[in-house]
Amino acid sequence: MVVEITDNSGLVREELQAAVLRALEVCGLTAEGYAKLLCPVDTGNLRNSITHQVQPEEQAVYIGTNSEYGPYVELGTGIHYPGGRQTPWIYQDARGRWHRTRGQRAQPFLKPAVADHAQQYRGIIERELHG
């Protein structure tokens, strides 16, 4: 009797890695969609800047925005941000009008897009890994 053993562990690793990357991409697209639905809209610039990026070497996906004011919308400012400025301030807008403010309330769109759908992301990962 002749027994032949074939080592397919390399192929299994490759397929598993591909499944992980597919799962991360689907999770990223899904989270991006939820964030865009939750994002407050004035001009649409912030919503349009929301994207995701899969990092294969970390086996992670990141969702976010490169908008300079994105963190202020997500987290709030002034008295509405923990440890933020507690005194009011005055600023002039682009039309030359002056405004007094104590800050802006947080309008989270990224954190809830991820945290509120954890079970859905888990399901996506399980489906991709189980084929």
Secondary structure, 3 states (H helix, E strand, C coil): CCCCCCCCHHHHHHHHHHHHHHHHHHHHHHHHHHHHHHCCCCCCHHHHHCEEEEECCCCEEEEECCCCCHHHHHHCCHHHCCCCCCCCEEEECCCCCEEEECCCCCCCCHHHHHHCCHHHHHHHHHHHHHC
